[in-house]
Amino acid sequence: MAALTSGSFAAVFHQASTALPEFLQPAFMQRAVIAAVLVGLAAPAIGTYLVQRRMALMGDGIGHVALLGVALGLLLHASPVWTAVVVATLGAIAIEVVRARGAASGDVALALLFYGGIAGGVVLIGLSDSGSNANLLSYLFGSLTTVAPGDLITIAILTLAVLAVTVGLSPALFAVCQDEEYARVAGLPVRALNLLLAISAAVTVTVAMQVVGVLLISALMVVPVATAQQLTRGFRATLCLAILLGVAYAVSGVTFSYYADTASGASIVLLAIAGFALVTLLTAAVRRGREPETEIYEDEVAVGLADSQA
């Protein structure tokens, strides 16, 4: 009876797997698509605040530092994801502390992390036993086959943490990103919120590095937000639309990379940029079409004001 039951379950599972689309039948693609959805949720969520704060390139700096964490994990035979979380978090805190104290400009701090992080990462990966060009490229530009079942659980946990911060503390984070002085006068813990935002950005980079790559994750943080800003008014609407676009770009890019045999990160970013360009052209055309009507309306208002004054 037990054998019959187990056989029935196996048959049902086989039928369910064969009913999936072709690209979802391999187990690694199922993990890659789930990871892409999680990355698509987290990256624009934190990117909306970074764009509002005019620190869109912060993800690049943290990404370079995260590569150092990956290399440290490979060298020590530890989990590269968790070592990247630790190192990227320390780097993000360093960026925020330097920016807040004004010891150096934010651009200089980012540049130091850019070059030091990626140089140290390349050297350590070369020294590690498991280091190779394939490992390096998979973390730089993303790879569908690098998402293991254990990594998927880690990505899910970290994504939930990022969404809890970005959605749960949305009013306070928006106030800090919009005007720190006003937020400080209003009694908000500005320094703590800034550090929390930096740490969330570091976690997002490590979440996305296996799907998008550390060199391209900043694009998925910024481009969906820039696209959403052209279609919405208001911070919350921009945040929601950017998250939807991020998920759409991530899943579409992973699917395209499976059929075209390209790097998943590059595919995702190119689709996101193409979407941004398309929306830009469409909104520009709509504005041009409305300009005559706006001019006529303004003329009518001017005439009406002149008549009322007479």
PASEBA-1860 file (N, C-alpha, C; in nm, 3 decimals):
! residues 310
1> MAALTSGS> 0.083/-0.121/0.000/0.000/0.000/0.000/0.086/0.126/0.000 ~ 0.195/0.122/0.084/0.285/0.237/0.091/0.354/0.258/-0.043 ~ 0.395/0.144/-0.105/0.462/0.154/-0.235/0.368/0.209/-0.339 ~ 0.240/0.166/-0.332/0.141/0.216/-0.427/0.120/0.366/-0.408 ~ 0.114/0.409/-0.282/0.092/0.552/-0.254/0.209/0.635/-0.302 ~ 0.332/0.591/-0.274/0.449/0.665/-0.319/0.456/0.669/-0.471 ~ 0.417/0.558/-0.534/0.416/0.557/-0.679/0.314/0.652/-0.737 ~ 0.198/0.663/-0.669/0.095/0.757/-0.715/0.144/0.900/-0.703
9> FAAVFHQA> 0.209/0.931/-0.591/0.262/1.066/-0.574/0.367/1.098/-0.680 ~ 0.452/1.001/-0.709/0.555/1.022/-0.811/0.492/1.047/-0.948 ~ 0.386/0.974/-0.978/0.318/0.992/-1.106/0.253/1.130/-1.115 ~ 0.189/1.171/-1.005/0.127/1.304/-1.004/0.231/1.413/-1.020 ~ 0.344/1.399/-0.949/0.451/1.498/-0.959/0.507/1.504/-1.101 ~ 0.523/1.386/-1.164/0.575/1.382/-1.300/0.479/1.451/-1.397 ~ 0.349/1.427/-1.381/0.251/1.491/-1.468/0.251/1.642/-1.448 ~ 0.265/1.686/-1.323/0.266/1.831/-1.296/0.389/1.897/-1.357
17> STALPEFL> 0.504/1.829/-1.349/0.626/1.888/-1.403/0.623/1.893/-1.555 ~ 0.565/1.791/-1.618/0.557/1.792/-1.764/0.453/1.890/-1.814 ~ 0.358/1.931/-1.728/0.258/2.029/-1.769/0.313/2.170/-1.770 ~ 0.429/2.192/-1.707/0.491/2.324/-1.705/0.545/2.359/-1.843 ~ 0.564/2.489/-1.871/0.629/2.527/-1.997/0.768/2.465/-2.006 ~ 0.819/2.460/-2.127/0.947/2.391/-2.151/1.059/2.449/-2.067 ~ 1.067/2.580/-2.060/1.180/2.641/-1.990/1.172/2.623/-1.838 ~ 1.056/2.584/-1.786/1.041/2.563/-1.641/1.056/2.417/-1.600
25> QPAFMQRA> 1.074/2.327/-1.695/1.086/2.186/-1.661/1.219/2.152/-1.593 ~ 1.332/2.210/-1.633/1.456/2.183/-1.557/1.446/2.242/-1.416 ~ 1.498/2.168/-1.320/1.490/2.212/-1.180/1.567/2.342/-1.158 ~ 1.681/2.359/-1.226/1.760/2.480/-1.205/1.686/2.604/-1.258 ~ 1.602/2.586/-1.362/1.525/2.699/-1.414/1.412/2.736/-1.319 ~ 1.353/2.637/-1.254/1.250/2.667/-1.155/1.308/2.751/-1.042 ~ 1.428/2.713/-0.996/1.494/2.791/-0.891/1.532/2.929/-0.941 ~ 1.578/2.937/-1.067/1.620/3.065/-1.122/1.502/3.162/-1.136
33> VIAAVLVG> 1.387/3.111/-1.179/1.269/3.198/-1.195/1.219/3.246/-1.059 ~ 1.217/3.156/-0.960/1.175/3.198/-0.826/1.271/3.304/-0.771 ~ 1.400/3.281/-0.791/1.499/3.380/-0.746/1.481/3.512/-0.821 ~ 1.448/3.505/-0.950/1.427/3.627/-1.028/1.308/3.707/-0.975 ~ 1.201/3.638/-0.937/1.085/3.706/-0.879/1.125/3.777/-0.750 ~ 1.200/3.708/-0.665/1.243/3.767/-0.538/1.334/3.888/-0.561 ~ 1.426/3.875/-0.656/1.515/3.986/-0.689/1.437/4.103/-0.747 ~ 1.340/4.072/-0.834/1.257/4.177/-0.892/1.176/4.252/-0.789
41> LAAPAIGT> 1.141/4.186/-0.679/1.070/4.253/-0.570/1.164/4.342/-0.488 ~ 1.282/4.291/-0.456/1.370/4.361/-0.362/1.444/4.478/-0.426 ~ 1.497/4.459/-0.547/1.584/4.561/-0.606/1.513/4.695/-0.629 ~ 1.397/4.700/-0.696/1.332/4.830/-0.713/1.278/4.888/-0.582 ~ 1.246/4.800/-0.486/1.195/4.848/-0.357/1.299/4.935/-0.288 ~ 1.422/4.890/-0.284/1.528/4.970/-0.222/1.577/5.078/-0.319 ~ 1.572/5.049/-0.448/1.618/5.147/-0.547/1.534/5.273/-0.549 ~ 1.407/5.263/-0.517/1.321/5.381/-0.514/1.373/5.484/-0.415
49> YLVQRRMA> 1.420/5.439/-0.301/1.473/5.530/-0.200/1.610/5.585/-0.241 ~ 1.692/5.501/-0.303/1.823/5.547/-0.347/1.810/5.654/-0.456 ~ 1.716/5.635/-0.549/1.694/5.735/-0.653/1.641/5.865/-0.591 ~ 1.550/5.853/-0.496/1.497/5.970/-0.428/1.607/6.045/-0.354 ~ 1.704/5.972/-0.308/1.815/6.030/-0.231/1.929/6.076/-0.320 ~ 1.918/6.055/-0.449/2.021/6.089/-0.548/2.151/6.011/-0.521 ~ 2.136/5.884/-0.486/2.251/5.795/-0.468/2.230/5.668/-0.550 ~ 2.194/5.688/-0.677/2.161/5.576/-0.764/2.280/5.482/-0.785
57> LMGDGIGH> 2.402/5.534/-0.775/2.520/5.451/-0.799/2.569/5.380/-0.673 ~ 2.498/5.394/-0.564/2.540/5.326/-0.441/2.541/5.175/-0.459 ~ 2.446/5.123/-0.535/2.442/4.979/-0.559/2.566/4.929/-0.628 ~ 2.625/5.011/-0.717/2.749/4.971/-0.783/2.862/4.956/-0.683 ~ 2.876/5.056/-0.595/2.982/5.049/-0.496/2.969/4.929/-0.406 ~ 2.846/4.903/-0.358/2.823/4.788/-0.271/2.845/4.658/-0.348 ~ 2.810/4.656/-0.476/2.830/4.536/-0.557/2.976/4.498/-0.568 ~ 3.062/4.597/-0.584/3.205/4.568/-0.591/3.257/4.512/-0.458
65> VALLGVAL> 3.206/4.567/-0.348/3.248/4.516/-0.218/3.193/4.375/-0.195 ~ 3.070/4.350/-0.244/3.012/4.216/-0.231/3.097/4.112/-0.301 ~ 3.160/4.149/-0.412/3.249/4.055/-0.482/3.365/4.015/-0.392 ~ 3.413/4.108/-0.312/3.517/4.075/-0.215/3.466/3.973/-0.113 ~ 3.341/3.988/-0.072/3.282/3.891/0.020/3.266/3.754/-0.043 ~ 3.227/3.750/-0.170/3.216/3.621/-0.241/3.352/3.552/-0.246 ~ 3.454/3.630/-0.281/3.589/3.572/-0.290/3.636/3.523/-0.154 ~ 3.603/3.595/-0.048/3.641/3.551/0.086/3.572/3.419/0.122
73> GLLLHASP> 3.446/3.406/0.083/3.375/3.281/0.108/3.437/3.164/0.034 ~ 3.475/3.185/-0.093/3.538/3.078/-0.170/3.674/3.042/-0.112 ~ 3.746/3.143/-0.064/3.878/3.117/-0.008/3.869/3.038/0.123 ~ 3.768/3.070/0.204/3.752/3.006/0.335/3.662/2.883/0.329 ~ 3.614/2.848/0.208/3.522/2.735/0.190/3.395/2.754/0.273 ~ 3.347/2.876/0.278/3.223/2.910/0.347/3.119/2.947/0.242 ~ 2.997/2.977/0.288/2.891/3.015/0.195/2.920/3.153/0.137 ~ 2.939/3.165/0.005/2.968/3.297/-0.053/2.856/3.398/-0.031
81> VWTAVVVA> 2.732/3.351/-0.022/2.620/3.443/-0.004/2.629/3.513/0.131 ~ 2.653/3.435/0.235/2.656/3.494/0.369/2.780/3.577/0.392 ~ 2.895/3.535/0.339/3.014/3.620/0.352/2.997/3.749/0.274 ~ 2.928/3.742/0.160/2.901/3.864/0.084/2.807/3.956/0.161 ~ 2.708/3.899/0.231/2.618/3.980/0.313/2.696/4.057/0.419 ~ 2.787/3.988/0.487/2.863/4.052/0.594/2.953/4.162/0.539 ~ 3.030/4.130/0.435/3.126/4.228/0.380/3.053/4.345/0.316 ~ 2.946/4.317/0.241/2.871/4.425/0.177/2.805/4.515/0.281
89> TLGAIAIE> 2.756/4.457/0.389/2.696/4.537/0.496/2.798/4.630/0.559 ~ 2.918/4.579/0.586/3.025/4.663/0.642/3.061/4.775/0.544 ~ 3.068/4.743/0.415/3.098/4.845/0.316/2.990/4.952/0.308 ~ 2.863/4.911/0.314/2.752/5.007/0.309/2.753/5.098/0.432 ~ 2.783/5.040/0.548/2.791/5.122/0.669/2.905/5.222/0.658 ~ 3.018/5.178/0.602/3.132/5.268/0.583/3.095/5.384/0.491 ~ 3.023/5.355/0.383/2.979/5.461/0.292/2.892/5.562/0.365 ~ 2.798/5.513/0.443/2.704/5.600/0.512/2.774/5.684/0.619
97> VVRARGAA> 2.866/5.624/0.693/2.937/5.698/0.797/3.022/5.809/0.737 ~ 3.092/5.778/0.629/3.176/5.879/0.563/3.089/5.991/0.507 ~ 2.977/5.954/0.447/2.887/6.056/0.391/2.829/6.145/0.500 ~ 2.788/6.085/0.611/2.724/6.162/0.718/2.823/6.256/0.786 ~ 2.947/6.212/0.804/3.046/6.295/0.873/3.111/6.398/0.782 ~ 3.096/6.379/0.653/3.154/6.475/0.559/3.305/6.470/0.552 ~ 3.363/6.355/0.592/3.509/6.343/0.588/3.559/6.341/0.443 ~ 3.480/6.292/0.357/3.511/6.294/0.213/3.379/6.292/0.140
105> SGDVALAL> 3.381/6.332/0.016/3.257/6.334/-0.059/3.207/6.192/-0.081 ~ 3.077/6.180/-0.100/3.020/6.048/-0.125/3.078/5.983/-0.248 ~ 3.109/6.064/-0.350/3.166/6.009/-0.473/3.303/5.947/-0.448 ~ 3.384/6.012/-0.365/3.517/5.959/-0.336/3.506/5.827/-0.260 ~ 3.415/5.823/-0.162/3.397/5.701/-0.085/3.351/5.586/-0.175 ~ 3.258/5.615/-0.265/3.213/5.512/-0.359/3.327/5.465/-0.449 ~ 3.410/5.559/-0.496/3.521/5.522/-0.585/3.621/5.431/-0.514 ~ 3.649/5.462/-0.388/3.741/5.377/-0.312/3.686/5.235/-0.300
113> LFYGGIAG> 3.558/5.223/-0.274/3.497/5.091/-0.263/3.492/5.020/-0.397 ~ 3.466/5.097/-0.505/3.466/5.039/-0.639/3.595/4.963/-0.664 ~ 3.705/5.035/-0.656/3.834/4.980/-0.699/3.890/4.881/-0.598 ~ 3.884/4.917/-0.470/3.936/4.826/-0.368/3.859/4.696/-0.360 ~ 3.726/4.704/-0.369/3.644/4.584/-0.359/3.666/4.488/-0.474 ~ 3.661/4.539/-0.595/3.672/4.449/-0.710/3.815/4.396/-0.724 ~ 3.915/4.480/-0.692/4.053/4.432/-0.701/4.079/4.324/-0.597 ~ 4.034/4.347/-0.474/4.052/4.245/-0.371/3.976/4.118/-0.403
121> GVVLIGLS> 3.858/4.131/-0.460/3.780/4.014/-0.496/3.846/3.930/-0.603 ~ 3.899/3.995/-0.705/3.965/3.921/-0.813/4.088/3.848/-0.761 ~ 4.166/3.916/-0.675/4.287/3.853/-0.621/4.252/3.732/-0.534 ~ 4.153/3.746/-0.446/4.117/3.637/-0.356/4.055/3.519/-0.432 ~ 3.975/3.548/-0.535/3.919/3.438/-0.615/4.031/3.361/-0.685 ~ 4.133/3.432/-0.731/4.246/3.364/-0.794/4.325/3.279/-0.696 ~ 4.327/3.318/-0.569/4.400/3.243/-0.468/4.322/3.124/-0.413 ~ 4.189/3.126/-0.427/4.107/3.019/-0.371/4.119/2.892/-0.455
129> DSGSNANL> 4.096/2.777/-0.390/4.104/2.648/-0.459/3.995/2.634/-0.566 ~ 3.876/2.690/-0.535/3.764/2.678/-0.629/3.754/2.799/-0.721 ~ 3.853/2.884/-0.717/3.847/3.005/-0.800/3.875/2.974/-0.946 ~ 3.797/3.032/-1.033/3.815/3.016/-1.176/3.746/3.130/-1.247 ~ 3.774/3.144/-1.375/3.708/3.250/-1.453/3.558/3.228/-1.459 ~ 3.516/3.100/-1.461/3.372/3.072/-1.467/3.303/3.119/-1.340 ~ 3.364/3.092/-1.224/3.307/3.138/-1.098/3.301/3.290/-1.094 ~ 3.407/3.355/-1.138/3.412/3.500/-1.136/3.304/3.560/-1.225
137> LSYLFGSL> 3.292/3.509/-1.347/3.193/3.563/-1.440/3.050/3.539/-1.392 ~ 3.025/3.425/-1.327/2.889/3.396/-1.280/2.845/3.495/-1.174 ~ 2.937/3.539/-1.090/2.901/3.636/-0.988/2.903/3.779/-1.041 ~ 2.983/3.804/-1.144/2.987/3.938/-1.202/2.863/3.969/-1.283 ~ 2.816/3.871/-1.362/2.707/3.896/-1.456/2.586/3.805/-1.436 ~ 2.588/3.720/-1.335/2.474/3.633/-1.308/2.481/3.504/-1.388 ~ 2.425/3.398/-1.331/2.421/3.268/-1.398/2.301/3.190/-1.348 ~ 2.231/3.126/-1.439/2.110/3.052/-1.403/2.140/2.928/-1.320
145> TTVAPGDL> 2.258/2.871/-1.338/2.289/2.743/-1.275/2.350/2.757/-1.136 ~ 2.374/2.879/-1.090/2.442/2.897/-0.961/2.345/2.903/-0.844 ~ 2.214/2.906/-0.869/2.116/2.916/-0.760/2.085/2.776/-0.709 ~ 2.143/2.740/-0.596/2.118/2.610/-0.534/1.995/2.617/-0.445 ~ 1.936/2.502/-0.408/1.818/2.505/-0.320/1.843/2.579/-0.189 ~ 1.961/2.560/-0.130/1.992/2.631/-0.007/2.002/2.781/-0.027 ~ 2.060/2.822/-0.142/2.070/2.964/-0.174/1.932/3.026/-0.192 ~ 1.839/2.949/-0.247/1.704/3.000/-0.270/1.635/3.034/-0.137
153> ITIAILTL> 1.656/2.951/-0.037/1.599/2.979/0.095/1.660/3.106/0.153 ~ 1.791/3.120/0.138/1.859/3.240/0.187/1.808/3.364/0.117 ~ 1.793/3.357/-0.016/1.744/3.471/-0.093/1.602/3.508/-0.049 ~ 1.519/3.408/-0.024/1.381/3.436/0.019/1.379/3.506/0.155 ~ 1.460/3.460/0.248/1.465/3.521/0.381/1.513/3.666/0.372 ~ 1.619/3.688/0.297/1.674/3.824/0.286/1.577/3.917/0.212 ~ 1.508/3.865/0.111/1.410/3.947/0.040/1.297/3.990/0.131 ~ 1.247/3.898/0.212/1.141/3.934/0.307/1.189/4.041/0.403
161> AVLAVTVG> 1.315/4.032/0.446/1.369/4.134/0.536/1.375/4.271/0.469 ~ 1.419/4.273/0.343/1.426/4.400/0.269/1.287/4.460/0.249 ~ 1.190/4.377/0.212/1.053/4.427/0.191/0.991/4.474/0.322 ~ 1.024/4.407/0.432/0.972/4.452/0.561/1.021/4.592/0.595 ~ 1.146/4.621/0.560/1.202/4.754/0.587/1.145/4.858/0.491 ~ 1.151/4.828/0.361/1.114/4.928/0.260/0.965/4.958/0.257 ~ 0.882/4.859/0.288/0.737/4.880/0.288/0.688/4.920/0.427 ~ 0.738/4.851/0.529/0.690/4.880/0.665/0.732/5.016/0.715
169> LSPALFAV> 0.852/5.062/0.677/0.901/5.193/0.722/0.897/5.296/0.610 ~ 0.808/5.277/0.516/0.803/5.365/0.398/0.788/5.513/0.433 ~ 0.694/5.555/0.519/0.681/5.699/0.548/0.807/5.760/0.608 ~ 0.868/5.689/0.703/0.987/5.743/0.769/1.106/5.748/0.673 ~ 1.126/5.643/0.594/1.237/5.642/0.499/1.219/5.747/0.391 ~ 1.096/5.767/0.346/1.071/5.870/0.246/1.103/6.008/0.302 ~ 1.065/6.033/0.425/1.093/6.163/0.487/1.243/6.188/0.497 ~ 1.318/6.085/0.534/1.462/6.100/0.546/1.527/6.123/0.410
177> CQDEEYAR> 1.482/6.049/0.308/1.539/6.064/0.173/1.502/6.198/0.111 ~ 1.384/6.249/0.144/1.338/6.374/0.086/1.406/6.495/0.150 ~ 1.412/6.498/0.282/1.468/6.613/0.353/1.513/6.567/0.492 ~ 1.644/6.548/0.509/1.695/6.499/0.636/1.670/6.598/0.749 ~ 1.685/6.728/0.720/1.667/6.828/0.825/1.522/6.829/0.875 ~ 1.429/6.821/0.784/1.288/6.816/0.824/1.260/6.690/0.906 ~ 1.317/6.576/0.862/1.296/6.451/0.935/1.356/6.459/1.075 ~ 1.471/6.525/1.087/1.535/6.539/1.219/1.451/6.628/1.309
185> VAGLPVRA> 1.399/6.737/1.255/1.314/6.826/1.334/1.186/6.755/1.376 ~ 1.136/6.668/1.290/1.013/6.594/1.321/1.035/6.484/1.424 ~ 1.159/6.463/1.465/1.186/6.366/1.570/1.220/6.226/1.521 ~ 1.243/6.210/1.392/1.277/6.078/1.339/1.424/6.045/1.367 ~ 1.456/5.918/1.391/1.597/5.878/1.412/1.670/5.872/1.277 ~ 1.716/5.986/1.232/1.770/5.997/1.097/1.892/5.908/1.077 ~ 1.985/5.910/1.172/2.107/5.830/1.156/2.074/5.682/1.149 ~ 1.986/5.636/1.236/1.950/5.494/1.236/1.879/5.455/1.107
193> LNLLLAIS> 1.792/5.542/1.057/1.721/5.512/0.933/1.816/5.511/0.814 ~ 1.913/5.601/0.813/2.012/5.603/0.705/2.096/5.475/0.705 ~ 2.137/5.432/0.823/2.213/5.307/0.833/2.128/5.187/0.792 ~ 2.003/5.187/0.832/1.913/5.078/0.795/1.893/5.073/0.644 ~ 1.883/5.189/0.581/1.868/5.193/0.435/1.994/5.142/0.366 ~ 2.111/5.179/0.418/2.237/5.132/0.360/2.251/4.982/0.375 ~ 2.216/4.929/0.491/2.225/4.784/0.514/2.127/4.711/0.423 ~ 2.007/4.766/0.406/1.909/4.704/0.317/1.959/4.701/0.173
201> AAVTVTVA> 2.028/4.807/0.131/2.086/4.809/-0.003/2.193/4.700/-0.017 ~ 2.275/4.682/0.087/2.378/4.578/0.084/2.315/4.439/0.075 ~ 2.211/4.416/0.152/2.143/4.287/0.148/2.082/4.262/0.011 ~ 2.024/4.366/-0.050/1.963/4.353/-0.182/2.067/4.313/-0.287 ~ 2.185/4.373/-0.279/2.291/4.339/-0.374/2.328/4.192/-0.363 ~ 2.344/4.141/-0.241/2.380/4.001/-0.224/2.266/3.908/-0.265 ~ 2.142/3.952/-0.246/2.028/3.873/-0.291/2.031/3.855/-0.442 ~ 2.069/3.959/-0.512/2.056/3.960/-0.658/2.182/3.915/-0.732
209> MQVVGVLL> 2.292/3.895/-0.662/2.418/3.876/-0.735/2.420/3.746/-0.815 ~ 2.347/3.644/-0.773/2.351/3.518/-0.848/2.261/3.521/-0.971 ~ 2.163/3.610/-0.972/2.072/3.620/-1.086/2.115/3.731/-1.181 ~ 2.145/3.848/-1.126/2.177/3.964/-1.209/2.327/3.988/-1.216 ~ 2.400/3.957/-1.110/2.544/3.985/-1.107/2.573/4.113/-1.032 ~ 2.687/4.117/-0.964/2.717/4.233/-0.880/2.746/4.359/-0.963 ~ 2.787/4.342/-1.087/2.817/4.459/-1.169/2.693/4.519/-1.235 ~ 2.581/4.445/-1.235/2.462/4.491/-1.305/2.342/4.512/-1.214
217> ISALMVVP> 2.354/4.478/-1.085/2.239/4.487/-0.997/2.191/4.631/-0.981 ~ 2.283/4.727/-0.987/2.242/4.867/-0.971/2.143/4.908/-1.079 ~ 2.157/4.850/-1.198/2.064/4.883/-1.306/1.922/4.839/-1.273 ~ 1.908/4.721/-1.211/1.774/4.674/-1.175/1.718/4.752/-1.056 ~ 1.804/4.817/-0.980/1.758/4.906/-0.874/1.707/5.038/-0.928 ~ 1.767/5.085/-1.037/1.743/5.221/-1.084/1.647/5.228/-1.202 ~ 1.668/5.142/-1.303/1.592/5.155/-1.430/1.442/5.137/-1.410 ~ 1.393/5.036/-1.338/1.248/5.027/-1.317/1.191/5.149/-1.245
225> VATAQQLT> 1.268/5.206/-1.153/1.222/5.326/-1.083/1.214/5.445/-1.179 ~ 1.317/5.460/-1.262/1.315/5.570/-1.360/1.200/5.554/-1.459 ~ 1.168/5.431/-1.494/1.054/5.406/-1.584/0.923/5.439/-1.515 ~ 0.909/5.394/-1.390/0.785/5.418/-1.317/0.761/5.566/-1.291 ~ 0.866/5.643/-1.272/0.852/5.786/-1.245/0.788/5.859/-1.363 ~ 0.804/5.806/-1.483/0.745/5.870/-1.600/0.596/5.840/-1.615 ~ 0.549/5.738/-1.542/0.411/5.695/-1.559/0.323/5.722/-1.438 ~ 0.383/5.759/-1.327/0.306/5.777/-1.204/0.334/5.913/-1.142
233> RGFRATLC> 0.247/5.949/-1.050/0.267/6.067/-0.966/0.250/6.024/-0.821 ~ 0.345/6.058/-0.741/0.340/6.016/-0.602/0.439/5.906/-0.573 ~ 0.495/5.910/-0.454/0.601/5.816/-0.418/0.549/5.673/-0.409 ~ 0.437/5.650/-0.344/0.387/5.515/-0.325/0.351/5.449/-0.458 ~ 0.290/5.525/-0.548/0.256/5.470/-0.679/0.382/5.432/-0.757 ~ 0.484/5.518/-0.746/0.612/5.487/-0.812/0.673/5.361/-0.755 ~ 0.669/5.347/-0.623/0.725/5.228/-0.558/0.655/5.101/-0.605 ~ 0.524/5.102/-0.608/0.448/4.983/-0.647/0.472/4.946/-0.793
241> LAILLGVA> 0.468/5.046/-0.881/0.489/5.018/-1.024/0.632/4.973/-1.050 ~ 0.728/5.032/-0.982/0.868/4.992/-1.001/0.888/4.846/-0.961 ~ 0.824/4.803/-0.853/0.834/4.663/-0.811/0.774/4.570/-0.917 ~ 0.657/4.607/-0.970/0.595/4.525/-1.074/0.684/4.516/-1.198 ~ 0.741/4.629/-1.238/0.830/4.629/-1.353/0.955/4.547/-1.325 ~ 1.007/4.557/-1.203/1.126/4.479/-1.168/1.102/4.330/-1.180 ~ 0.989/4.283/-1.132/0.956/4.141/-1.143/0.941/4.100/-1.289 ~ 0.873/4.184/-1.367/0.852/4.153/-1.509/0.985/4.146/-1.584
249> YAVSGVTF> 1.073/4.243/-1.560/1.203/4.243/-1.627/1.287/4.122/-1.585 ~ 1.287/4.090/-1.456/1.370/3.981/-1.406/1.326/3.847/-1.464 ~ 1.196/3.820/-1.461/1.146/3.692/-1.513/1.165/3.685/-1.664 ~ 1.136/3.793/-1.734/1.153/3.794/-1.880/1.300/3.777/-1.918 ~ 1.390/3.842/-1.845/1.532/3.829/-1.875/1.585/3.690/-1.851 ~ 1.541/3.627/-1.743/1.584/3.489/-1.714/1.533/3.394/-1.822 ~ 1.408/3.414/-1.864/1.352/3.330/-1.970/1.428/3.348/-2.101 ~ 1.455/3.472/-2.136/1.530/3.500/-2.259/1.670/3.439/-2.254
257> SYYADTAS> 1.736/3.450/-2.138/1.872/3.397/-2.127/1.874/3.245/-2.140 ~ 1.765/3.179/-2.100/1.758/3.033/-2.114/1.755/2.993/-2.261 ~ 1.674/3.061/-2.339/1.661/3.025/-2.481/1.779/3.077/-2.564 ~ 1.831/3.196/-2.529/1.939/3.255/-2.608/2.077/3.214/-2.558 ~ 2.083/3.145/-2.444/2.210/3.103/-2.384/2.301/3.223/-2.360 ~ 2.246/3.324/-2.293/2.321/3.445/-2.260/2.325/3.461/-2.108 ~ 2.407/3.552/-2.062/2.413/3.581/-1.919/2.280/3.641/-1.873 ~ 2.227/3.588/-1.763/2.095/3.632/-1.718/2.095/3.779/-1.678
265> GASIVLLA> 2.202/3.825/-1.613/2.206/3.965/-1.570/2.201/4.061/-1.686 ~ 2.281/4.034/-1.788/2.283/4.122/-1.906/2.148/4.122/-1.976 ~ 2.084/4.007/-1.985/1.953/3.998/-2.050/1.849/4.080/-1.974 ~ 1.849/4.070/-1.842/1.754/4.144/-1.760/1.774/4.294/-1.776 ~ 1.898/4.337/-1.771/1.927/4.481/-1.778/1.892/4.537/-1.916 ~ 1.923/4.464/-2.022/1.890/4.512/-2.157/1.740/4.524/-2.176 ~ 1.663/4.429/-2.125/1.518/4.439/-2.134/1.466/4.558/-2.054 ~ 1.525/4.582/-1.938/1.483/4.696/-1.856/1.512/4.828/-1.926
273> IAGFALVT> 1.629/4.838/-1.988/1.665/4.960/-2.060/1.576/4.979/-2.183 ~ 1.545/4.868/-2.251/1.454/4.877/-2.365/1.316/4.925/-2.321 ~ 1.268/4.874/-2.207/1.140/4.922/-2.154/1.143/5.068/-2.119 ~ 1.253/5.113/-2.059/1.268/5.255/-2.026/1.266/5.342/-2.151 ~ 1.339/5.298/-2.254/1.344/5.375/-2.379/1.206/5.382/-2.445 ~ 1.134/5.270/-2.444/1.000/5.268/-2.504/0.904/5.362/-2.430 ~ 0.906/5.357/-2.298/0.818/5.444/-2.220/0.856/5.591/-2.241 ~ 0.985/5.618/-2.249/1.030/5.756/-2.272/0.978/5.810/-2.405
281> LLTAAVRR> 0.988/5.727/-2.510/0.940/5.770/-2.641/0.788/5.790/-2.641 ~ 0.715/5.699/-2.577/0.569/5.708/-2.575/0.523/5.830/-2.495 ~ 0.583/5.853/-2.379/0.543/5.968/-2.298/0.578/6.099/-2.367 ~ 0.692/6.100/-2.438/0.728/6.221/-2.512/0.628/6.248/-2.624 ~ 0.584/6.142/-2.692/0.485/6.159/-2.799/0.352/6.207/-2.742 ~ 0.312/6.153/-2.627/0.187/6.196/-2.565/0.194/6.342/-2.524 ~ 0.308/6.383/-2.469/0.323/6.524/-2.429/0.316/6.617/-2.549 ~ 0.381/6.576/-2.658/0.376/6.660/-2.778/0.234/6.672/-2.831
289> GREPETEI> 0.158/6.563/-2.819/0.020/6.567/-2.866/-0.068/6.654/-2.780 ~ -0.032/6.671/-2.652/-0.115/6.751/-2.562/-0.073/6.897/-2.557 ~ 0.042/6.931/-2.609/0.091/7.069/-2.600/-0.003/7.171/-2.665 ~ -0.055/7.148/-2.786/-0.148/7.246/-2.843/-0.271/7.268/-2.757 ~ -0.326/7.156/-2.701/-0.444/7.170/-2.617/-0.411/7.251/-2.492 ~ -0.292/7.230/-2.437/-0.252/7.304/-2.318/-0.238/7.452/-2.350 ~ -0.179/7.484/-2.466/-0.164/7.623/-2.504/-0.299/7.690/-2.524 ~ -0.393/7.619/-2.587/-0.526/7.675/-2.607/-0.594/7.699/-2.474
297> YEDEVAVG> -0.579/7.604/-2.383/-0.641/7.617/-2.252/-0.581/7.736/-2.178 ~ -0.448/7.752/-2.186/-0.384/7.864/-2.118/-0.429/7.997/-2.179 ~ -0.446/8.001/-2.312/-0.495/8.124/-2.376/-0.635/8.157/-2.328 ~ -0.720/8.054/-2.315/-0.856/8.078/-2.270/-0.857/8.131/-2.126 ~ -0.770/8.077/-2.043/-0.762/8.125/-1.905/-0.715/8.270/-1.902 ~ -0.616/8.302/-1.986/-0.566/8.438/-1.989/-0.674/8.536/-2.034 ~ -0.752/8.498/-2.134/-0.859/8.584/-2.181/-0.964/8.601/-2.072 ~ -0.995/8.489/-2.004/-1.095/8.497/-1.897/-1.050/8.587/-1.783
305> LADSQA> -0.923/8.584/-1.749/-0.872/8.671/-1.644/-0.876/8.816/-1.687 ~ -0.842/8.842/-1.813/-0.845/8.979/-1.863/-0.987/9.034/-1.862 ~ -1.084/8.950/-1.900/-1.223/8.996/-1.899/-1.272/9.026/-1.760 ~ -1.230/8.940/-1.661/-1.276/8.960/-1.525/-1.216/9.087/-1.466 ~ -1.090/9.116/-1.501/-1.029/9.237/-1.451/-1.088/9.363/-1.512 ~ -1.133/9.351/-1.639/-1.196/9.465/-1.704/-1.332/9.494/-1.640
END
